[in-house]
Amino acid sequence: MNTHVIRAMRVLAPNDLRLIWRDGFLLSFIAFLLPLACLGLRWLVPYAGELVAEWVVLEPYYGLILASLIVGGQPVMLGFVIGILFIEERDEGTLLALQASPLSLRSFLGYRLLAAMGLNVVLTTLGVYFAGLVSISLFEILASATLASLAVPLIALVYAIYIKNKVQALMMLKPVQIWGGLPTLLFFVPTPWQWIGSVPGPLYYPMRLFWGAADGQAEWWLILPGLIIPGVALLWLLRRFERTVYA
């Protein structure tokens, strides 16, 4: 991590905390709702399994359930929260003010996006342990969570570039959640369609890595496409974001 990003962390972290604190929804969402939701899965999923036991045994799908709700769901929701912060700062002129400050836009983005990705890894890891439904090593959880964290900047930048206000942001949350749930559907389709669907739904790679690891069959080669596909999209969005700010 370069010195510009570290300096950005020192300067901007207090302001981010102030924005999150000021918006009660963001504070309660990050600090309470996400951890409590993951903890509730410890009892809710087995209870649901008992209800449907006559038709299907749910336990073999615990890895898929956690991959969908936590590994894939966490970065989608966190990307939404960071996207809201971007929209607020754009409306308040903070992003434009960076042009006249010693802190570059790239340093600001580096701080904000890396911090969000790191927070996602922490929340995902804690969420899996709170749920307590699968036996999986810490390394496998971290690998899946780190790969999935690339979705956080993708979603946040899409909000910052294309969404005009917070009302629109809330309206777009459901379509983004559907996009995040696409890999769950791919679990049930034939193999060729899984790889085709994984291009517009790159969360498939960390989710598949996780549910495979939960079954004792981690496919580590998934890390390669899981880095390349969202990485290319992220580079394009970063350039688009810079053009939007400086337009």
N, C-alpha and C positions, 0 to 999 in steps of 0.2 A: 504494500500500500504506500503510495508516494506521499511526500510531505504536504502537498496541496490538499489532498483528501483529509489528512489528519488535522490540518488547520481548519478545514471546513467543519469537521466534527466538533472542534472546540467552540467555533463561532456559532454554528447553526443548531446544534443539539438542544441547547436551552430554549431556543425559539420553537423548535418542533414540540418539545415537551409542553410548552405554554399553549400552543395551538391545540394539542390533543387534550390538555386539561380543560381548556376553555370550551371545547365541544364535548359535552357530557356523553354523547353517543359514542364517539371514538374512544374515549377513556374507558367506558364501561365495556365496550366491545372487546378491546385488547386485553384489559386487565381481568375481566370477570367472565364474559359470555363464552369466549373461546375455551378457556380452561375448564369451566363448568360443563360445557357441552361435551368435551372429551371425557371428563370424569363420569358423566351420566351414561356414556356408552357402555361402561363396565356392567351396568345392571340392565340397561334398556335392550341391548342386543340379545343377551341370553333370554330375556323375557319374551322378546319378539320370536326367538327361536322356538320357545315352548308353544306359542300360539300357532305357529305354522308347522309344527313337528309332524302333523298328520300328512302333510303334503310334501315337505322338503326338509332335509337336514341342513340347518343353517351353519353349523360349526365349520365345515370345510371352506365356507366363504368368508370367514372372519377376516382373513388377510385382504380380500377384495373390498370388504366393507370399510375397513380402516384406511385402505389405500384411497378409496373414493371420498370418504368424509374428512380424513385428516391430511394424508399426504397430498392429495389433489385439492381438497376443499380449503385447507388453510392458506396456501398462497393465493388462491382466488380472492378470498375475503381480505387478506392483508394487502393485496394489490389494489383492491377497491379503496381501502382506508388511505393508502399512500396517494392514490389518484385523487381523492378528495382534498388532501393537503395541497397537491399541485394546483388544483382548480382554485382553492382559496388564495394561494400565493399569486397565481396569475391574475385573479380579479383585483387583488390588493396592490398590484404593481411590483411585487417583490422580485419576480423574474426579470422584469425590465430594469430594475434598479441594479441588478448584478452587472449590467454593462458598464456602470460607472463606479464599480467597486473593485478593490484589488483581488477579490475572489472571483475566479472564472466560473462560467456556467458549467463547464465540464467537471470542475472540482466539486461544485454543488451537487451535480447529478451523481458523481462518484460516491460522495458521502451519503446522500439520501438513499440511493438504490442499494449500495452495499450494506448499509445499516438495516434496511428493510429485509434484505435477503438473510442477513445474520439473525434477525429477530424471527424470521420464518423457520429457520433451522431449529432454533431454541424451542419455539412454540410447538412445532411438529414433533420433536423428540419428546417433550413433556407430554404432549397429547397422546402419543402411542403408549407411554408408560402409564398415564392416568387411566387409559382405557383397559389396559392389562388383558387383552383378549388373545394375543398371539405371542409366541416365543420367538424372538428375533434379537440378534446381537446389536449392540450399540453402534458398531461400525456400519452394519447394514441399514440401520435407521438413519444415521448421519449421511450415508451415501445417497439414499433415496430422498431425504429432505433437502440436501444440498442441490441435487439435480432438479428437484421440483421448485426450488427457490428462484430459478430463472423465470418462472411464470410471473413472479411478483413485479419486476420491472416492466415486463411485457404489458401487463394489464394496467399498471400505473401510467405508463407512457401513452397508451391508447386513450386513457381518460384525459390526460393532460393535453393531448393533441386534438382530439376529436369531440370531446364533451364540452358544452358551453357553460353549464352551471350545475349546482348540486342537485337540482330537481331532475335534470336529465341523467345525472350520475346514478341517482336512485332508481330511475326507470330502467337503466341499462344493466342493473345488477343481476336481474334474472337471466337475460341472455348470456351474460358472462358466466354465470353459474352453470347454465346448460352447456356452454363450451367446455367448462372444467369437468363436467360429468361425461363428456364424450368417451374418454378412455374406458369408463365402466361398461358402456354399451359394446365397445370393441372386444371386451373379454368374451362375449357370447357369439361373435361372428367368425366365419372361416378365416384362416390365416392370411390369405392375400389381402383381404379387406382390412385386417388389423393394421398392416403396414401402410396401406393407402390412407386410412383414417388417422394414422399417427402424425402425418405431416401437418394438417390443420389443427391437430390436437396433441401437441408435443408432451403434454403431461402424461401421456400413455407410457413413456419410457420410465420415469421414476416410479409410477404406479405399478407397472409390470415388474420392475425390479423389486419393489416392496412385497407384492403379493407372491412373487416367486420365492423370495427369501423367507416369507412366513411359512411356506410349504417345504422349506429346506432345499430349494433349487434356485438360488440367486443366479441371475444371468448378467454377469458383469459387463459383457460386451454392449449392453444397452446404454452404458454411459457415453459411448462415442456418438451415436445419433442423438442421444438426449442432450448433448452439449452443442452439436453442430446446428441442428435445425432451429432451436430457439435462439442460439447465438447469432445466426444470420439475421433472423427477424429482429433481434435486439439492436444490432448495428444499424439496420435500416431505420428503426424507430428513433434511435438516438440522433441520427442525421436529420430526420424529419422534424424532431422536436427542436433542434437548434435553428432550423430554417423558420419554424413557426415563431419562436421567441424573437428572432432578429428581423422578422419581416416588417 
